[in-house]
Amino acid sequence: MKFLRPYFIALLLLFGSSIVVEAASLIIPVQLTIENGTFENSFVYVKKNGESIYSLPGEKNLRLKLELNSDYVLSFSKNGYITKQIHVRTDIPEERVRGGLDPYKIGVRLFKQYEGVNIVVYNQPVAFIRYLVDTDEMGYDVDYTKSIMSDLQVAETKLEQKAKEEREQLAVAEKEQKKKTIPSPEIKNTNQVPSSPQVMSETQNSSIVTTPVNVSRGEDKMSTPSQPKVNAGEDLNKSKTSPAVGEDEGHTLKMESGSDKLKPALAIDRGEDKSATQNKVLVETTKSVSISDEPNRKVTTVLIGSPEHVCTYKKIEYKWGGKFYFKDDKTSISDQMFFLFTGIN
């Protein structure tokens, strides 16, 4: 047994070293966003030291494992969209590797190739990520970012505006399509006098709602177009004009069709002020926006809600190009949901 002990020690050292090499890698979580599109036919191509090694289908959350002491180029592409590249160098001091490496998360947004937008800046990587001695962590190279930041910001701003215009056009087209598919409501002839309880019920449930009121001589009567009243001294031709069903000379309350017009009319009938009813909702809902610039990112905070409950929405934009969105500081949401809740692109 003593004679075999050195071999066991050698085997342990061999397996131990292989575990260290396997663990000595950099994990890159990626949040991929396809503006106004799906992940279908989108891909991530990985190059190591100038050679293509593998590709992955695109999806919202990716997890790339990169070996240390290597040079990588990550390309994110989709047919009809602008390809974005990120340069990652994994040269990290050994003592830092032994201390453990935290995953370095990045965000990538792909825009369509819109006309009138100069996209020459995307022929090179949009970010260079490497080990930074000053922070003892992975981060973006500031000098490289400064060299392309001006052109990159101009292009990104124009692309975001084009994408917003496209979303608005799609929303209008979708609304018009819904209008075409909804059948028009049947309009009944309201000039007919109901002659039975069944007919009266159908008339009251039609698209035109009338409230008959007749308080003359202490009796409740419904005037009909077939028996108009002619008072003394009135013009005979004027009296021939029959009032509409449910109208009375003394008091008339008529509501037009449609639920939007029906509710204000009912509010007025109850003595409520229409403008006060409409302004009540606006007072209860408030929104405030604040923007803070930090050394390596910009944070946009939006507070929306009532005094009883306020929701917090945040957009965090890193200078290397990554953008992340959160609700109440704990729930990650998409940029589309952030725009839907806040109206901010």
Secondary structure, DSSP 8 states (H G I E B T S, - for coil): -TTTHHHHHHHHHHHHHHHHHHH-EEEEEEEEEETTS-STTEEEEEEETTEEEEEEE--SEEEEEEESS-EEEEEEEETTB--EEEEEE----HHHHHT------EEEEE-B--TT---GGGGS-SEEEEEETTTTEEEE-HHHHHHHHHHHHHHHHHHHHHHHHHHHHHHHHHHHHHHHHS-------TTS---SHHHHHHHHTSSSEEE----GGG------TTS----TTS-HHHHTS---TT--SS--EEE-SSHHHHHHHHHHHTT--HHHHHHHHHHH-EEEEEEEE-SSEEEEEEEEE-SS-EEEEEEEEETTS-EEEEETTTEEE-HHHHHHHH---
